[in-house]
């Protein structure tokens, strides 16, 4: 138990340390970069409008479909752009829980396979998939569930949704695949974790 606490403190210190690092130390998006943006957790017809390639203009901005708003992305990391787009759609009250994935076609390997973890996790978004990745490992890559996260987790694969209980070891070890979407819903009022 003490080791677990020490690890958590160490990770918290790392987060605090790196949160103060200026953006130039991370891979930044520049004018002229091409971003591949995809969205999950929205109606299929909206997904078709949003998924695609976006050129970062001279102003350092891209235009968001549906809202038509321009958002500044120059100097940001892929992860920062994901959060900015998600927050924009939430602020406009268009989507409640959109999950955005951004790949910079200039800097990132477009062959890298990923899956998406969303809902009640500490760092929702895309996580890199590797052969043998389990459901529990994918949740850990997303920072694990928040205190409000349900023990029930939903995995959507090729349009089919499956429900798993993360308290059951067999369910924790379920293998996930590229392009899966893992959703952690809000804990129910009578649910005990």
N, C-alpha and C positions, 0 to 999 in steps of 0.2 A: 504494500500500500504506500509506503514511504517513497519507494522508487517511482511509482506512478505519479505521486505528487511532485517529485523533483523533476520528472520529465515534463509535466504540465507547466511548471514554473519556467523551466528552460525554454520551452516552446513559446511561452508568453513573452519572455525577454527577447527572443529572436524576432517575434512579430513587432514588438515595440522598437527594437533596433532598426529593422528594415523599413518600418513605416516612416522613419525620418530620413531615409536615403532619397536624395533628389532623383526625379524621373530619368535623367540622362544615363544613369547606371543600368537601366533596364532597356530592353529592346523597344525603341520608340517608332511610332508611325510618322512618316514624313509625307510631304506634298508629293503627289505622283504615285504613291503606293496604291496597290490594288488590294482591297479587302474582300474576302469571301465571308459573307454574313449569313447565318442561318438562325432560324427561330424555332423553338419548340414550345408546346403548351398552349397553342392557339389553334383556332379553326383552320382546317386544311386550305380553304380558299385564301385566307390571310397569309398562311405560310408560303403559298405560291407567289404572292405579291412581294414578300419580304426577302425570301432566300435568293441570293445572287451575289454578283460581283459589283463592288462600289469603288470608283476611282476617287482618291482624295484630291480635291481641287486645289487651285492656287491659294485659296483662302484657308486651306487646312481643314475644310469641312466636308461632310457628306450629307446627302438629303435622305431623311427617313421616309420610307413609303407609308402610306395611310395618313400620317400626320402632316407630311409635307414640310416639317420643320428641318432646319439645318443645324447640325451639331458639330462642334469643333472636336477633331480627333487628333490633330497634329501634336506630337510630343507625348501622346498617351501610349500606354501598353495595350496589348490586345484585351487583357482582363479589365482595364479601366474603361475601354470602349464598350465592352459587354455590359458592365454595370451602368454606364451612362445611357445606353440605348434602352436597357430594361427599365431604368428609372424614368426615362422620358415617356415610354408607353404607359407606365403606371401613373405618372403625374397627369397625363392626359385622360386617364381613366378609360383607356382602350382595352388593356389587358390587366388581369390581377397578378398573374405569376408567369410572365414570359421568361423563357430561358434562351439567352442569346449566346452564340458561338461565333468568334471572330478569328479568322486565319489571315495573316498578312502574306499574300501570295509572293511578295518580294523576299521576305526574310524567313518565313516558316516553311517547313517541308509540307507541301500539300498532300504528301503520301501518308503523313502521320494519321493514324486512326484514333478516334476518340469516341466517348459517349458523354451523355449529359446527366448531371445530377442536380436536381432542383427541389424547391419547397423548403422545408424546415431543416436546412443544413447551414453550416457556418460560411461556406464559400460556394454558393451555387454557380454552376456553369459547366464548361467542358472539362473533362479530365482525360488524360492520355490513356488509351487502352493498350494493354500488353497481354499476350497470350497467358492464360491462367488466372487473369484478374477475377477475384471473387466479388460478390455483392458487398461484403463487409469492407474489403479493401477499397472499393470504389467510394463507399461512404467516407472512409477515412481520408481519401485523397481530397474530398470536398470539405474537410474539416470536421467531419462527423455531424451527427444530428444536434440541433439546438435543444435547449431544455424543453421546448414546446413540441419537439418532433415525436411523432407516433412511433411505436415499435413496429407498426405495419408499414411496409415499403412496397411501392408499386413499380414494376418493371414493364415498360412498354417496348415491345420488339415487333417490328413489321406490322404495326396496327393492333397487335394482341397484347392485352394487359394481364399481368400475373401479380398476385398479392403474396408477400412473404412476411413472416414474423421474424424480426431480427433477434429475438430472444432464443430462437431455435437454431442450434449449431448447424444443422443440415441446411437451413435457409441462408445462414451467413455465408456458407461455402458454395452457394450457387454460382456458377460461372456466368459472367456477363460478356456481352459481345459488342463489337464496334457499332455505333449508331443507336444503342439502347438508350432509353430515357428512364432514369430512376427518379421517382418522386416520393419525397417524404412529406406526408400530410401532417396537418396540425393534430396534436394529441386530442382524443375525444374526452368529454367531461368526466367519464367514469373509468378512463383507461389508467392503469397503473403500470409504470415502466419498471 
